């Protein structure tokens, strides 16, 4: 079944009939190298949403190092506020792997599945203390979904089943039909002291462009990683 058809079916059976759909593709580049592809599909109406995202390595990098992210979420909407209900994530960054499944009750996540097993650590955090956080897919969709206002000037708290992080997105600088927001991805909890000290925050910028219908579309993400400048470019 095609991806958007699956999302529409989820909304029809579990939430509501979808009123709009989104399909977006991005290329991840380090310099001139095309290193990964990102696809995001989503369907929503006034009360609900479903979204999924996939990241896979591409080009020569894909032959040398396998990286993938497969994320999906279903949730409710209240205006521009996203309220996740069920999240699945399968993430392999080449350095870290996590497969998680979360359910939410009154905004509080509950772990349904979490792998691979890890020994208890002093810095572990409890899902019951993560009320009000978003899953990673909902956070990505919040920044990506077209809307009449630029989705900047926000702080989004994230929890993936083990770790709490923060997306700080500063107010937009708007010039005509273009807008740019600076921000940072910040480690908060579930990390060792060494991890927090070595790599606590990752600065980035988001570029938006207003389309013919008046909605702002995310077109580019730029960040500087330990491996160099990375650009995530929208393919229209």
PyMOL commands that set and color helices and strands:
alter all, ss='L'
color gray80, all
select helices_A, chain A and resi 3-14+59-64+127-129+136-144+193-198
alter helices_A, ss='H'
color red, helices_A
select strands_A, chain A and resi 20-30+33-44+48-57+68-78+81-92+97-105+108-115+154-159+164-169+173-175+178-189+201-210+216-225+228-235
alter strands_A, ss='S'
color yellow, strands_A
deselect
rebuild
show_as cartoon
